[in-house]
């Protein structure tokens, strides 16, 4: 039977840090918090993956592509080291062998979700990239990727910033990296994951601690 977790993409999903449930992977020292998933070990999946120091994962090919953001520590493979804040895209057909060092690592990763025509491989150290002015005062944006309506970016919210009410064409996915994100539906502290379907709406804002969020739109 195929594993299905939050597999109805027409439904809004919110997972808060207190909802995390870590599941062992087939490799020792590697655990996963499954956010959405269709499939078993080879799956269309969105997860937070926690690697213990000096853990490894078996060599594998990205049959549907791999996209990840390093939340903590340093993620490493035979190609290079990716410190905290790295955004990496490995297109369909690429392969690697993760081998983690003494710091361990936590990554937010999306598997088997690439458009077949999206062949750009990239690794961005977001700690060294410039920020651009956003659509309203208090908002700065760091674009990370764009392809045929799909957009990925980091968005930094100054304290007490209000954004315009808006509708998500193609859906929206958010991971809160720092601070606390708010909208009329709830309160989302660091570590919260939100997935909002096509044509959903909200009116987001921050309070005194501001927020830093990873945002992906247009992919649902």
C-alpha positions as CSV (number, residue, x, y, z in Angstrom):
1,X,0.0,0.0,0.0
2,X,1.4,3.4,-1.0
3,X,2.1,5.8,1.9
4,X,0.0,9.0,1.6
5,X,0.6,11.9,4.0
6,X,-1.1,15.2,3.3
7,X,-1.6,14.0,-0.3
8,X,-4.6,16.1,-1.1
9,X,-3.1,19.3,-2.5
10,X,-6.4,21.0,-2.5
11,X,-6.4,21.1,1.3
12,X,-4.6,23.6,3.5
13,X,-2.0,22.0,5.8
14,X,-0.3,23.5,8.8
15,X,2.4,21.6,10.8
16,X,3.8,23.3,13.9
17,X,7.1,22.3,15.6
18,X,5.1,20.5,18.4
19,X,3.6,18.3,15.7
20,X,7.0,16.9,14.6
21,X,7.2,13.1,14.6
22,X,10.6,11.8,13.6
23,X,10.7,8.5,11.7
24,X,13.8,6.4,11.2
25,X,15.0,6.1,7.6
26,X,16.6,2.9,6.3
27,X,20.0,4.4,7.1
28,X,21.4,4.6,10.6
29,X,21.5,8.1,12.1
30,X,19.1,9.6,9.5
31,X,15.6,10.5,10.6
32,X,12.7,12.2,8.8
33,X,9.8,14.4,9.6
34,X,7.4,13.7,6.7
35,X,5.4,16.8,5.8
36,X,3.7,15.4,2.6
37,X,4.4,12.2,0.8
38,X,3.0,10.0,-2.0
39,X,4.9,6.7,-2.2
40,X,7.1,4.5,-0.1
41,X,10.9,4.7,0.0
42,X,11.0,6.3,-3.5
43,X,8.3,8.9,-3.2
44,X,7.1,12.4,-4.1
45,X,7.9,13.9,-0.8
46,X,8.5,17.0,1.3
47,X,10.4,16.3,4.5
48,X,12.7,17.7,7.2
49,X,15.6,15.3,7.4
50,X,17.9,15.1,10.4
51,X,21.4,13.6,10.0
52,X,23.4,12.6,13.1
53,X,27.1,13.5,13.0
54,X,29.1,11.3,10.7
55,X,26.0,9.6,9.3
56,X,25.8,8.7,5.6
57,X,23.1,8.0,3.1
58,X,23.4,5.5,0.3
59,X,24.2,6.6,-3.3
60,X,21.1,7.5,-5.2
61,X,19.8,9.0,-8.4
62,X,17.3,11.8,-8.3
63,X,14.6,10.3,-10.6
64,X,12.3,13.3,-10.1
65,X,14.8,15.9,-9.0
66,X,15.8,17.1,-5.5
67,X,15.6,20.5,-3.9
68,X,16.8,21.3,-0.4
69,X,17.6,24.1,2.0
70,X,20.1,23.5,4.9
71,X,18.5,24.5,8.2
72,X,21.3,23.5,10.6
73,X,24.9,22.2,10.5
74,X,26.6,21.2,7.2
75,X,25.3,18.9,4.6
76,X,28.0,17.2,2.5
77,X,28.3,14.9,-0.5
78,X,31.1,14.1,-2.9
79,X,30.6,17.4,-4.8
80,X,31.0,19.9,-1.9
81,X,30.0,21.0,1.5
82,X,26.7,23.0,2.0
83,X,26.6,25.0,5.2
84,X,23.6,26.3,7.0
85,X,21.6,28.6,4.6
86,X,22.5,26.8,1.4
87,X,19.8,26.3,-1.2
88,X,20.5,23.4,-3.6
89,X,18.8,22.1,-6.7
90,X,19.7,18.7,-8.2
91,X,17.7,18.1,-11.5
92,X,16.3,14.9,-12.7
93,X,19.0,12.3,-13.4
94,X,21.7,13.8,-11.1
95,X,23.1,11.6,-8.3
96,X,25.1,11.9,-5.1
97,X,26.2,10.2,-1.9
98,X,25.4,12.3,1.2
99,X,28.2,11.9,3.8
100,X,27.8,14.2,6.9
101,X,30.6,15.5,9.1
102,X,31.0,16.2,12.8
103,X,28.4,18.9,13.0
104,X,25.5,16.8,11.7
105,X,22.8,18.5,9.5
106,X,19.1,19.2,9.2
107,X,17.7,19.9,5.8
108,X,14.3,20.8,4.3
109,X,14.0,18.7,1.2
110,X,11.6,18.2,-1.7
111,X,11.9,15.1,-3.9
112,X,10.4,14.1,-7.2
113,X,8.8,17.5,-7.8
114,X,10.8,18.9,-10.8
115,X,9.4,19.9,-14.1
116,X,11.3,17.6,-16.6
117,X,12.3,20.7,-18.6
118,X,13.9,22.4,-15.5
119,X,17.5,21.3,-15.8
120,X,19.3,24.0,-13.9
121,X,21.6,22.7,-11.2
122,X,22.5,25.3,-8.5
123,X,23.9,25.8,-5.1
124,X,23.4,29.2,-3.5
125,X,24.9,30.3,-0.2
126,X,22.1,32.6,1.0
127,X,24.3,34.1,3.7
128,X,26.3,35.8,1.0
129,X,23.5,36.9,-1.5
130,X,22.0,40.4,-1.6
131,X,18.5,41.2,-0.5
132,X,16.1,43.1,-2.7
133,X,13.3,45.5,-1.7
134,X,9.9,43.8,-1.4
135,X,6.5,45.0,-2.4
136,X,5.9,46.8,0.9
137,X,8.0,48.6,3.4
138,X,9.6,46.2,5.9
139,X,9.8,43.3,3.4
140,X,13.1,42.2,1.6
141,X,13.3,39.3,-0.8
142,X,16.1,37.0,-2.0
143,X,14.9,35.2,-5.2
144,X,16.4,31.6,-5.4
145,X,14.7,30.0,-8.4
146,X,12.1,30.6,-11.1
147,X,10.7,28.3,-13.8
148,X,7.5,28.4,-15.7
149,X,5.4,30.0,-12.9
150,X,7.2,28.3,-10.0
151,X,9.0,30.8,-7.8
152,X,11.3,30.1,-4.7
153,X,12.6,32.8,-2.5
154,X,13.6,33.8,1.0
155,X,11.5,36.7,2.4
156,X,12.7,38.7,5.4
157,X,10.0,40.5,7.4
158,X,10.9,43.4,9.7
159,X,9.0,43.6,13.0
160,X,5.4,44.8,12.7
161,X,5.1,44.5,8.9
162,X,1.8,44.1,7.1
163,X,1.5,42.6,3.7
164,X,-1.5,43.0,1.3
165,X,-4.3,40.4,1.3
166,X,-3.5,38.2,-1.7
167,X,-4.6,35.1,-3.5
168,X,-2.1,32.2,-4.3
169,X,-2.3,31.3,-8.0
170,X,-0.7,27.8,-8.1
171,X,-0.6,27.6,-4.3
172,X,2.0,28.6,-1.7
173,X,4.3,26.7,0.6
174,X,6.1,28.4,3.6
175,X,8.7,27.2,6.0
176,X,9.3,29.6,8.9
177,X,13.1,29.9,9.4
178,X,13.2,32.6,12.1
179,X,10.8,34.6,14.2
180,X,7.0,34.2,14.0
181,X,4.8,34.5,11.0
182,X,1.1,35.4,11.4
183,X,-2.1,35.6,9.3
184,X,-5.8,35.7,10.0
185,X,-5.8,31.9,10.4
186,X,-3.1,31.4,13.0
187,X,0.4,31.9,14.5
188,X,3.4,30.1,13.1
189,X,6.6,30.1,15.1
190,X,10.1,29.0,13.7
191,X,9.8,25.5,12.2
192,X,6.2,25.8,11.1
193,X,5.3,24.5,7.6
194,X,2.2,25.8,5.7
195,X,0.9,24.6,2.4
196,X,-2.0,26.6,0.9
197,X,-3.8,25.4,-2.2
198,X,-4.4,27.1,-5.6
199,X,-6.5,30.2,-5.2
200,X,-6.4,30.3,-1.4
201,X,-6.1,33.7,0.2
202,X,-4.6,35.2,3.4
203,X,-3.4,38.5,4.9
204,X,0.0,37.9,6.5
205,X,1.9,40.1,9.0
206,X,4.5,40.0,11.7
207,X,4.7,41.3,15.3
208,X,7.7,42.4,17.4
209,X,10.1,39.6,16.5
210,X,9.7,39.8,12.7
211,X,10.3,36.6,10.6
212,X,12.4,35.0,7.9
213,X,10.5,32.5,5.7
214,X,11.3,30.2,2.8
215,X,8.5,30.6,0.2
216,X,7.6,28.5,-2.8
217,X,4.7,29.5,-5.1
218,X,3.0,28.4,-8.3
219,X,3.9,24.7,-7.9
220,X,0.5,23.3,-6.7
